Amino acid sequence: MIKKFSFGKVFPTEAVVKEIKAQKGNIPFFMQQNSDNKDGLLFTYTMEKEDKVYGLGEQIRGINKRGHLYISDCADDPVHSEEKNSLYGAHNFILVDGKERFLVFFDTPEKVIFDIGCTDIDVLSVETSKDVDCYIITGKKILDIVKEFRGLIGRSYIAPRWAFGYQQCRWSYMNEDEIREVVKNHRENNIPLDAVYMDIDYMDSYKDFTLNEEAFPKFDKFVEEMKKENIRLVPIIDAGVKIEKGYDVYEEGLEKGYFCNDKTGKPFVGAVWPGKVHFPDFLNKDARDWFGKKYKFLLDKGIEGFWNDMNEPAIFYSEDGINDAIEYVESLKGQNIDIYTFFAMKDKVLGVANSPKDYASFYHNTEEGVICHDKLHNLYGYNMTRAAGEAFEEMVPDKRILMFSRASYIGSHRNGGIWQGDNMSWWSHLLLTVKMLPSLNMCGFLYTGSDLGGFGAHATEDLVMRWIEFAIFTPLMRNHAALGTRKQEVYQFKNIEDFKNLIGIRYGLISYIYSEYMKSVLNDEMYAKPLAFVYENDVHAKEVEDQLIIGDSIMIAPIYTQNTKGRYVYLPEDMMAVKMRSLTEYDCKVLKKGHHYVDAELNELIFFIRPNHIVPMTYGGESTEEVDYTTLKVFGFVKKEAGYTLYTDDGISKNYQDKENYIDMKADKDGNVTVSNDRIKIKESVILNK
């Protein structure tokens, strides 16, 4: 059941797609009062000892968010350490599971503060602006509540099937030859690969929708050359538009008034990669339409995928901010700078980037009137993604285009996915991405994954290998590293054969991963679920945060600790343990319900199949184009009989509801597998029954 309560005059975020009539009075479960901030509201809920609190999408810490302060305020901060409060997305929802069971979504573009037992260990408090829509969803089961929430906010974005292949990114591959070298090393070592990313240096002087013609002199032919290798090129698009006379995007935006203005009515000047920029006013429908059409420049050259970046928006500095900092530092010349003055100077200089003062210095021209950016901050990245998604629907209506973003708000999941931000090559960040995945699924972000191996700092070979073993199961599987860090393309390491085999397993599992993703999207369900959501009455499952149910058949238990040859695993029921070193080298055995220590060498992937479930697998390939989706091997743990619905389509068109896309499979305990459609052939089966 969904109830809506409105307070004040709420800016239409368009996060919700269902029409729900607002009710009067206080929202259920919460005490309500004015916050200490006169322009805000405070909602408080007294938690029971056993209550768990889920949600918040892209955030730090655990699946259960209890015990910390979280702030929904899209932030450009790559150091996702435990004391942080905000990441790149603002996903203002929580689900309380305990004496009461409910989900609440606070729909407002302004900052929202969630104090979940931090100030008072037993009190959940939520502080919002005075203008907010509150949606309360109740139900008997957690997954039923999540499904209703997903129906409220709309169907998730569907990526093309090639985007489920392994992808390689580094800031930055500077020219055609460097990209050719990446592809050559993957192909010569038989390492599967489907895409290579192009960071900011493919552009002419970091200008959106331009090309560095010296580095990429024949770009159309280069795109065609890569496609012959079954490689898609995926260029970055940044939010800031360079201020430069003669640059058509700048000139057009200026002429038509499509940039955000400062308080004087002139275009606001910030700075990002190219130096001084203007920011497109993505809250303005006409500006959004104009910017979205600009992607045609690259679509016409054969590009089929993009990633939007720096769209919180990130601001390196503004003219006022940097001048103020320079004046302050110059005022200290000749002084004896003591500790507190030094700290003040440091804060002044570091505070130039992404300054709240700057966010309060420019304005959007919306249908609701002219509104300051800091009142709409969390909607900026959402509407940049929306600009692209809506343009693709118009320009290439019958074709799926890869689109994912860094910044997001609930609602942007309908136009694209996200990656989980510029993380670090830390073991703790591998664990963080495991815990973040289901929280993002709850609010519709199914096409997601982390920067595999870590973006910042220096990755070690064992970290990259263990990260790959987890990322095999994330829809977006992208190795991404920063300029100046150790190169972490897998062929740079010693054990190339092991990397080849592990990535090959991804291509063996791609039929299952793609099928479960598509069914989850089309049915408003979760692709990755915590054990607590599936085994609601199991007290041990409720405590497990480092194991996930992937789709319907598989449980994963990633290894995220260095120098270990295994880990402890809790099985809520008997399961079939599959230990794989390659698609042809594996061991299977049934483990009883309970606690186990499972061995796994660095080059071994372990996953578990639930009882009376099967997993269809292909025989692999070095690209998604090479995979034979019609000839399968079936793994399963079948005590009596198991059924499975395989979703398979052409991977690029949008005939999602075609009945031909759904194929039923059945397996018995003796290993016999039958299929409802003769397009699919079962070549062999690996079925255990006890």
Secondary structure by P-SEA (a helix, b strand, c coil): cbbbbbcccccccccccbbbbbbccccccccccccccccbbbbbbbbcccbbbbcccccccccccccbbbbcccccccccccccccccccccbbbbccccccccccccccbbbbbcccccccbbbbbbccbbbbbbbbcccaaaaaaaaaaaaccccccccccccbbbbccccccaaaaaaaaaaaaaacccccbbbbccccccccccccccccccccaaaaaaaaaaacbbbbbbbbcccccccccaaaaaaaaaccbbbccccccbbbbccccbbbbcccccaaaaaaaaacaaaaaaaccccbbbccccccccccaaaaaaaaaaaaaaccccccaaaaaaaaaaaaaccccaaaaaccccccccccccccccccaaaaaaaaaaaaaaaaacccbbbbbbbcccccccccccccccccccccaaaaaaaaaaaaaaaaacccccccccccccccccaaaaaaaaaaacccccccccccccccccccccccaaaaaaaaaaaaaaaaaaaaaaaaaaaaaccccccccccccccccccccccccccccccbbbbbbccccccbbbbbbccbbbbbbbcccccbbbbbbcccbbbbbbcccbbbbbbcccbbbbbccccccccccccccbbbbbccccbbbbbbbbcccccccccccccbbbbbbcccbbbbbccccccccccccccc
